[in-house]
């Protein structure tokens, strides 16, 4: 498998972001993580939203700052993205998604491993991740492959949600 890098979205990603979003929006309505969704927002404005999310979190329901990272392969193609909440939330620290045409290739496991390094840099030692549903087997395997274990289950929006924890040294 090719190696990945995580990068904060910037102007150099404009064409690639538009390319993958044009394709992704044709395939799915519920793009995850939700911060990837562009709606009718121009890329420049979307980058401003990302910056606000990183610094103040004022545009988010949680009011907790977070950082969106693109996962880029060796060809500089966006294969997925991951959001790191700077503090724990009801839905955990990390939220991720792989573009549909790259799923099942191990990118999620590598992307999560890279995001865990970012968590360490921020001093987060207990990382919580809550897949959108218990049926999201690929997300659960990704978490388990990175040393995660089931911490608890809770009900949110009438759905049973599992919270996983990964301990970092």
Secondary structure as the mmCIF struct_conf table of DSSP 4:
data_model
#
loop_
_struct_conf.conf_type_id
_struct_conf.id
_struct_conf.beg_label_comp_id
_struct_conf.beg_label_asym_id
_struct_conf.beg_label_seq_id
_struct_conf.end_label_comp_id
_struct_conf.end_label_asym_id
_struct_conf.end_label_seq_id
STRN STRN1 UNK A 5 UNK A 8
HELX_RH_3T_P HELX_RH_3T_P1 UNK A 11 UNK A 13
HELX_RH_AL_P HELX_RH_AL_P1 UNK A 14 UNK A 27
BEND BEND1 UNK A 29 UNK A 30
BEND BEND2 UNK A 32 UNK A 33
HELX_RH_3T_P HELX_RH_3T_P2 UNK A 34 UNK A 36
TURN_TY1_P TURN_TY1_P1 UNK A 39 UNK A 40
HELX_RH_AL_P HELX_RH_AL_P2 UNK A 43 UNK A 55
TURN_TY1_P TURN_TY1_P2 UNK A 56 UNK A 56
TURN_TY1_P TURN_TY1_P3 UNK A 58 UNK A 59
BEND BEND3 UNK A 60 UNK A 60
TURN_TY1_P TURN_TY1_P4 UNK A 61 UNK A 62
STRN STRN2 UNK A 66 UNK A 72
TURN_TY1_P TURN_TY1_P5 UNK A 74 UNK A 75
STRN STRN3 UNK A 78 UNK A 85
BEND BEND4 UNK A 86 UNK A 87
TURN_TY1_P TURN_TY1_P6 UNK A 90 UNK A 91
STRN STRN4 UNK A 92 UNK A 92
BEND BEND5 UNK A 93 UNK A 93
STRN STRN5 UNK A 94 UNK A 98
HELX_RH_3T_P HELX_RH_3T_P3 UNK A 100 UNK A 102
TURN_TY1_P TURN_TY1_P7 UNK A 103 UNK A 104
BEND BEND6 UNK A 105 UNK A 106
HELX_RH_AL_P HELX_RH_AL_P3 UNK A 107 UNK A 121
TURN_TY1_P TURN_TY1_P8 UNK A 122 UNK A 123
STRN STRN6 UNK A 126 UNK A 129
BEND BEND7 UNK A 132 UNK A 132
TURN_TY1_P TURN_TY1_P9 UNK A 134 UNK A 135
HELX_RH_AL_P HELX_RH_AL_P4 UNK A 137 UNK A 145
TURN_TY1_P TURN_TY1_P10 UNK A 146 UNK A 147
STRN STRN7 UNK A 149 UNK A 156
TURN_TY1_P TURN_TY1_P11 UNK A 157 UNK A 158
STRN STRN8 UNK A 159 UNK A 167
#
